[in-house]
Structure formats: structure tokens, C-alpha cells
Amino acid sequence: MVTNVVLITICLIHFFTHWVMKNSLLANDLTIDAILGIGLDREVKGIFKQVIKNINRYSKQTLAVDTPSGLDADSGKVLGVAIQADRTISFHLMKKGLSKSKKHSGEVTVVDIGIPDFVTQMVLENWGIRIIVWKEG
């Protein structure tokens, strides 16, 4: 009997949480995605997966910060599930994966956050990557 009560309680909590999130997303004009960071390297699971699915389903407009949660910033591969942003504000340089997955990144704007080009070159060269950093404008 106790097991049934616990199970019913868990089901009610899950339903209530979903209902609150759905109504919150529907009531607002913009959802800002900053759930997972650029270093994500495994499939999105659990509550994060459910939250991303709810945002994709119910949000009127979604703005992703740096990279949409669930998207591999290098390859553009969806790691299980990913935010489908209308717009992404990316920091410092364009991430390769954003241009490979327009469905998830939407319109991308790269914002300069003040990191000098020589620092970027130095870090990339330490990783064995040789590129020339350029910025539009």
C-alpha cells in the first residue's frame, strides 16, 4: 500500500511540474536557453532532456546563449535532443556546429567579448590547431 501511495505521489509531482513548465512557457514571449554549456560531450538525458523537449514544444521564441543546449558546438550533431533556437548569441568566435545545424541555432550573432586575437591564436596553437583569426566588419 505504501508503494502505491509513493508511486501516485511521484506521478502527481511529475504531472504538476510538467503543467507548471508548460503554462510558464506559454505565458512568456521569450525563453532564454542557457541550460547546458559548450563543453557538452554526451547524450542529454533525464530532466534536462524533458526540459529541452518542453521548451521546443511550448516556447514562443527561444534565444540560445553561446550554443543551443544539446548541440555539439564543433560538429553540429544533436546529442539526444537539442534546443531549436530562433536565434543564438555566440561569444567570441563562430562555432562550427552552429553553421551545420541551422534548425537548432536559428539566426546566429557573434558577439565580441574582448579576447584579443593573439590570445586566441596562442591557445589554438597550443592545441595544435593553426588558423588565422578574422572578424567581419
Secondary structure, DSSP 4 states (H G I P E B T S, - for coil): -HHHHHHHHHHHHHHHHHHHHHHHHHH-S-EEE-SS-TT--S---HHHHHHHHHHHHH-SSEEEESS-TTB-TTT--BSS-----SEEEEESS--HHHHH-HHHH-EEEEE--S--HHHHHHHHHHTT---------
